[in-house]
Amino acid sequence: MKHVLRVILLCITMVMFVCGSAIASNFNPQGSTIASGLIWYTKTNIYDWTYSLIVLNNITNENIQCKITAYNDSGLDITSATSAYKGGANSGWVAVSYSNGELEIPAHSSRLVFIRQASPLFAVGYAKIEWSSSDPQLNKALMASGLLMSSNHNTGIVGLGSFQINNGQPF
């Protein structure tokens, strides 16, 4: 009887592990790349900062599901410090639906992922960019580039630089 009870408990435990991992994330990427060399720097005042931004371009006729996972220099997941936007006519950036690093990018559209954390913060890191589509035959869907924006209140200098992600190639 004890043996049967152990087998039943083992089976229940295995089912819970399998179901738990399936519930944890249903995102199955078809493609991915890494954006390295990201920098986050903020002081306690609002005028001294450096932020990394990622521009994502959907180059397909399909809506693409995208997932960004950002890591700092200690290897900690800082995805909660990210947000996503699209352009807005004269009103500036418009926030798009974005949860746990996941967003949808409509066909032939672009999105901006802003990586920023409450100050003060001094960190370097990287982001993993993954995508999936309802078309299982699709093998390249996104192109991405990075932007580095910086401001210094002492000099009044605002800087902007760009860098390639995935050598500027689709992934």
C-alpha positions as CSV (number, residue, x, y, z in Angstrom):
1,M,0.0,0.0,0.0
2,K,2.9,2.4,0.8
3,H,4.4,1.7,-2.6
4,V,1.2,2.5,-4.4
5,L,0.8,5.8,-2.4
6,R,4.4,6.7,-3.3
7,V,3.8,6.1,-6.9
8,I,0.7,8.2,-6.9
9,L,2.4,11.0,-5.1
10,L,5.3,10.8,-7.6
11,C,2.9,11.0,-10.5
12,I,1.1,14.0,-9.0
13,T,4.4,15.8,-8.4
14,M,5.5,15.1,-12.0
15,V,2.2,16.4,-13.4
16,M,2.5,19.6,-11.3
17,F,6.0,20.2,-12.6
18,V,5.0,19.7,-16.2
19,C,1.9,21.8,-15.9
20,G,3.7,24.5,-13.9
21,S,6.4,25.0,-16.5
22,A,3.7,25.1,-19.2
23,I,1.8,27.7,-17.4
24,A,4.9,29.8,-16.6
25,S,5.3,30.9,-20.3
26,N,3.7,29.9,-23.5
27,F,6.1,32.0,-25.6
28,N,7.9,29.8,-28.1
29,P,10.5,31.8,-30.0
30,Q,11.2,31.2,-33.7
31,G,14.1,33.6,-33.7
32,S,16.3,35.6,-31.3
33,T,19.3,37.8,-31.0
34,I,21.3,39.6,-28.2
35,A,21.6,43.4,-27.9
36,S,24.8,43.8,-25.9
37,G,26.6,46.8,-24.5
38,L,23.5,48.5,-23.0
39,I,24.1,51.2,-20.4
40,W,21.9,52.6,-17.7
41,Y,23.0,55.6,-15.7
42,T,20.9,57.9,-13.6
43,K,21.6,60.2,-10.7
44,T,19.1,61.5,-8.2
45,N,18.4,64.6,-10.2
46,I,16.4,64.4,-13.4
47,Y,19.0,66.0,-15.6
48,D,21.9,63.5,-15.5
49,W,21.1,60.3,-17.3
50,T,22.1,57.8,-20.0
51,Y,19.7,55.3,-21.4
52,S,19.8,52.6,-23.9
53,L,16.8,52.2,-26.2
54,I,16.1,49.4,-28.7
55,V,14.2,50.0,-32.0
56,L,12.4,46.9,-33.3
57,N,11.3,46.8,-36.9
58,N,8.8,44.1,-38.2
59,I,9.8,43.4,-41.8
60,T,7.0,40.9,-42.5
61,N,3.4,40.9,-43.6
62,E,2.5,39.2,-40.2
63,N,1.9,40.5,-36.7
64,I,4.9,39.4,-34.6
65,Q,5.0,38.6,-30.9
66,C,8.2,39.9,-29.4
67,K,9.7,39.3,-26.0
68,I,12.5,41.4,-24.5
69,T,14.4,40.1,-21.4
70,A,17.0,42.7,-20.0
71,Y,19.8,41.8,-17.7
72,N,22.1,44.1,-15.7
73,D,25.8,43.6,-15.0
74,S,25.0,41.3,-12.0
75,G,23.0,39.0,-14.2
76,L,19.7,40.1,-12.6
77,D,16.6,40.2,-14.8
78,I,15.6,43.9,-15.0
79,T,12.8,43.5,-17.6
80,S,10.4,45.2,-15.2
81,A,12.4,48.4,-15.9
82,T,11.5,48.3,-19.6
83,S,8.5,49.9,-21.4
84,A,7.5,50.0,-25.1
85,Y,6.3,52.8,-27.3
86,K,5.3,53.8,-30.8
87,G,5.4,57.2,-32.4
88,G,2.6,59.6,-31.9
89,A,1.9,62.5,-34.3
90,N,2.5,65.7,-32.2
91,S,2.0,64.2,-28.8
92,G,5.3,62.4,-28.4
93,W,5.7,58.7,-27.8
94,V,2.6,56.6,-27.2
95,A,2.8,53.6,-24.8
96,V,1.8,50.3,-26.3
97,S,0.5,47.2,-24.6
98,Y,3.5,45.6,-22.9
99,S,3.6,43.0,-20.2
100,N,6.5,41.0,-18.8
101,G,8.6,42.2,-21.7
102,E,6.1,41.0,-24.3
103,L,4.6,43.1,-27.0
104,E,3.0,42.7,-30.4
105,I,4.5,44.4,-33.4
106,P,2.0,44.8,-36.3
107,A,3.1,44.0,-39.9
108,H,5.7,46.5,-41.3
109,S,5.6,48.5,-38.0
110,S,8.3,49.6,-35.6
111,R,8.4,49.8,-31.8
112,L,10.8,51.4,-29.3
113,V,11.7,49.6,-26.1
114,F,13.0,52.0,-23.5
115,I,15.2,50.5,-20.8
116,R,15.1,52.7,-17.7
117,Q,15.1,52.1,-14.0
118,A,14.3,54.4,-11.1
119,S,17.4,56.4,-10.1
120,P,20.0,56.1,-8.9
121,L,21.2,53.4,-11.2
122,F,24.6,52.7,-12.6
123,A,24.7,49.5,-14.7
124,V,25.7,47.9,-18.0
125,G,24.1,44.8,-19.4
126,Y,22.3,43.2,-22.4
127,A,18.9,42.3,-23.6
128,K,17.7,39.1,-25.3
129,I,15.2,39.8,-28.1
130,E,13.0,36.9,-29.1
131,W,10.1,36.7,-31.6
132,S,7.4,34.3,-32.7
133,S,4.7,34.3,-35.3
134,S,1.6,32.4,-36.3
135,D,3.4,31.4,-39.4
136,P,5.7,28.4,-38.5
137,Q,7.6,28.8,-41.8
138,L,8.8,32.3,-41.0
139,N,12.5,32.4,-40.2
140,K,13.4,36.1,-40.1
141,A,11.0,38.7,-38.9
142,L,12.7,41.5,-37.2
143,M,15.6,44.0,-37.6
144,A,16.8,46.0,-34.6
145,S,19.1,48.8,-33.8
146,G,20.1,50.5,-30.5
147,L,20.1,54.1,-29.4
148,L,22.1,55.6,-26.6
149,M,20.7,58.9,-25.2
150,S,22.5,61.0,-22.7
151,S,22.1,64.3,-20.8
152,N,24.3,66.3,-18.5
153,H,22.9,69.2,-16.5
154,N,26.3,70.8,-15.9
155,T,27.1,71.2,-19.6
156,G,23.6,71.1,-21.1
157,I,24.8,68.5,-23.6
158,V,22.3,66.0,-24.8
159,G,23.9,63.2,-26.8
160,L,22.5,60.6,-29.1
161,G,24.3,57.7,-30.7
162,S,23.2,54.5,-32.5
163,F,24.6,51.0,-32.8
164,Q,23.7,47.9,-34.8
165,I,22.0,44.9,-33.3
166,N,22.7,41.5,-35.0
167,N,25.1,43.3,-37.4
168,G,22.2,45.1,-38.9
169,Q,20.8,41.9,-40.3
170,P,17.3,40.4,-40.0
171,F,16.8,37.7,-37.4
